[in-house]
Amino acid sequence: GEGYLLGQLRIFCIITIYVGFNADEAHNIVKECVDEILGGEDYNQNNINQWTASIVEQSLAHLVKLGKAYKYIVTCAVVQRSAYGFHTASSCFWDTTSDGTCTVRWENRTMNCIVNVFAIAIVL
């Protein structure tokens, strides 16, 4: 009856909350997007805005298609490869049992790319 269905829904919600963010799955999605957009390209300052916008938009679209109860934030930086390297940091204050992050580092002989995904669980 109706009570049984409500009990099932409660169990589903609890499982969704405690399973947590699958960083490996997100990493694979983002890496595929970066490979598709930057693979075979050489650094060109004129293309950076288009490349970074495409990477974050496509990554976000694929993450949302997973149908999981998360809000996502995706950032991307592409820089020309140099002897100075590329350094970045981030910090989050959240629930480590349900929220998560992943970082994808990608490079070729002319550029470096770093994409960060932050996933914040939606608790219903």
C-alpha positions as CSV (number, residue, x, y, z in Angstrom):
1,G,0.0,0.0,0.0
2,E,0.9,3.6,0.3
3,G,2.8,3.2,3.6
4,Y,5.0,0.6,2.0
5,L,5.9,2.9,-0.9
6,L,6.7,5.8,1.5
7,G,9.0,3.4,3.4
8,Q,10.8,2.5,0.1
9,L,11.2,6.2,-0.7
10,R,12.8,6.9,2.7
11,I,15.3,4.1,2.2
12,F,16.2,5.3,-1.3
13,C,16.8,8.9,0.0
14,I,19.0,7.6,2.8
15,I,21.1,5.5,0.4
16,T,21.4,8.5,-2.0
17,I,22.8,10.7,0.8
18,Y,25.3,8.2,2.1
19,V,26.6,6.7,-1.1
20,G,28.6,9.9,-1.7
21,F,30.1,11.5,-4.7
22,N,31.7,9.1,-7.2
23,A,34.9,11.0,-8.0
24,D,36.2,8.3,-10.5
25,E,33.0,8.6,-12.6
26,A,33.2,12.4,-12.7
27,H,37.0,12.2,-13.5
28,N,36.3,10.0,-16.5
29,I,33.5,12.2,-17.8
30,V,35.6,15.4,-17.5
31,K,38.8,13.8,-19.0
32,E,36.7,12.6,-22.0
33,C,35.5,16.2,-22.5
34,V,39.0,17.7,-22.2
35,D,40.4,15.1,-24.6
36,E,37.7,15.8,-27.1
37,I,38.1,19.6,-27.0
38,L,41.9,20.0,-26.5
39,G,43.2,16.8,-28.0
40,G,45.4,17.5,-31.0
41,E,45.3,21.3,-30.4
42,D,48.3,23.6,-29.8
43,Y,48.1,26.5,-27.3
44,N,46.4,29.5,-29.0
45,Q,45.4,32.4,-26.8
46,N,42.6,33.3,-29.2
47,N,40.9,29.9,-28.5
48,I,41.2,29.8,-24.7
49,N,37.7,31.4,-23.9
50,Q,36.0,29.0,-26.3
51,W,37.9,26.0,-25.1
52,T,37.3,26.6,-21.4
53,A,33.6,27.5,-21.9
54,S,33.1,24.3,-23.9
55,I,34.9,22.1,-21.3
56,V,32.9,23.4,-18.4
57,E,29.6,23.3,-20.3
58,Q,30.0,19.8,-21.7
59,S,31.4,18.5,-18.4
60,L,28.4,20.0,-16.5
61,A,25.9,18.6,-19.1
62,H,27.3,15.1,-18.8
63,L,27.4,15.2,-15.0
64,V,23.8,16.4,-14.8
65,K,22.7,13.6,-17.2
66,L,23.8,11.1,-14.5
67,G,20.6,12.1,-12.7
68,K,22.2,12.2,-9.3
69,A,21.0,14.6,-6.5
70,Y,23.9,17.0,-6.7
71,K,24.5,20.7,-7.5
72,Y,27.7,20.9,-9.5
73,I,30.4,23.6,-9.9
74,V,32.9,23.1,-12.7
75,T,35.9,25.3,-13.2
76,C,38.6,25.2,-15.9
77,A,41.9,26.9,-16.5
78,V,44.1,26.5,-19.5
79,V,47.6,28.0,-19.6
80,Q,50.5,27.9,-21.9
81,R,53.1,25.4,-20.9
82,S,56.2,27.0,-19.4
83,A,59.1,26.3,-17.1
84,Y,57.2,28.0,-14.3
85,G,54.5,25.4,-13.9
86,F,51.0,26.0,-12.9
87,H,49.7,26.0,-9.3
88,T,46.2,26.2,-7.9
89,A,44.4,25.4,-4.6
90,S,40.9,25.2,-3.3
91,S,39.2,24.6,0.0
92,C,35.6,23.5,0.9
93,F,33.5,23.5,4.0
94,W,30.9,20.8,3.5
95,D,29.7,17.3,4.4
96,T,32.5,14.9,3.5
97,T,30.1,11.9,3.6
98,S,27.9,13.2,0.7
99,D,29.7,16.0,-1.0
100,G,32.9,15.7,-3.0
101,T,35.4,17.0,-5.5
102,C,37.6,15.8,-8.3
103,T,40.5,17.4,-10.2
104,V,41.4,16.5,-13.7
105,R,44.9,17.5,-14.9
106,W,45.6,17.4,-18.6
107,E,48.6,18.5,-20.6
108,N,50.3,18.3,-23.9
109,R,53.5,19.7,-25.2
110,T,52.1,23.3,-25.5
111,M,49.5,23.7,-22.7
112,N,48.3,22.6,-19.3
113,C,44.6,22.3,-18.3
114,I,43.1,21.8,-14.8
115,V,39.4,21.2,-14.3
116,N,37.8,21.1,-10.8
117,V,34.4,19.6,-10.1
118,F,32.7,20.3,-6.9
119,A,29.5,18.3,-6.1
120,I,27.2,19.4,-3.3
121,A,24.5,16.9,-2.4
122,I,20.9,18.0,-2.6
123,V,19.1,16.8,0.6
124,L,15.4,16.6,0.0
